[in-house]
Amino acid sequence: MKENAHEHPESLKQHLSRQFQNRNQKETPPVELKNQVFQSVDRIQLFADMFELFTLDFASSELMMIDIISDKYNITPSAESDEDE
């Protein structure tokens, strides 16, 4: 019967520790496995870069554009809100 990782985090840590200690350290991992791991890391990095581009950098770029346009046309946020009232 498998133990739930959320219910017994210490036993999971001990299990992983034992598995790591039992691993044959002289045996090198296969080249295919190594390539798959690095490909996975590269994909994760790509997704992280895309996420940053379309969230943080996009918002920053959008704010810069709004500042440039408002400076060019002398638009201030308080003047816009006064016109609406």
For each residue, the residues with C-beta under 8 A, 3 or more apart:
1:
2:
3: 7 8 11 12
4: 7 8
5: 8 9 12
6: 9
7: 3 4
8: 3 4 5 11 12
9: 5 6 12 13
10: 13 14
11: 3 8 14 15
12: 3 5 8 9 15 16
13: 9 10 16 17
14: 10 11 17 18
15: 11 12 18 19
16: 12 13 19 20
17: 13 14 20 21
18: 14 15 21 22
19: 15 16 22 23
20: 16 17 23
21: 17 18
22: 18 19
23: 19 20
24: 27
25:
26:
27: 24
28:
29: 33 34
30: 33 34
31: 34 35
32: 35 36
33: 29 30 36 37
34: 29 30 31 37 38
35: 31 32 38 39
36: 32 33 39 40
37: 33 34 40 41
38: 34 35 41 42
39: 35 36 42 43
40: 36 37 43 44
41: 37 38 44 45
42: 38 39 45 46
43: 39 40 46 47
44: 40 41 47 48
45: 41 42 48 49
46: 42 43 49 50
47: 43 44 50 51
48: 44 45 51 52
49: 45 46 52 53
50: 46 47 53 54
51: 47 48 54 55
52: 48 49 55 56 57
53: 49 50 56 57 58
54: 50 51 57 58
55: 51 52 58 59
56: 52 53 59 60
57: 52 53 54 60 61
58: 53 54 55 61 62
59: 55 56 62 63
60: 56 57 63 64
61: 57 58 64 65
62: 58 59 65 66
63: 59 60 66 67
64: 60 61 67 68
65: 61 62 68 69
66: 62 63 69 70
67: 63 64 70 71
68: 64 65 71 72
69: 65 66 72 73 75
70: 66 67 73 74 75 76
71: 67 68 74
72: 68 69
73: 69 70
74: 70 71
75: 69 70 79 80
76: 70 79 80
77: 80 81
78: 81 82
79: 75 76 82 83
80: 75 76 77 83 84
81: 77 78 84 85
82: 78 79 85
83: 79 80
84: 80 81
85: 81 82
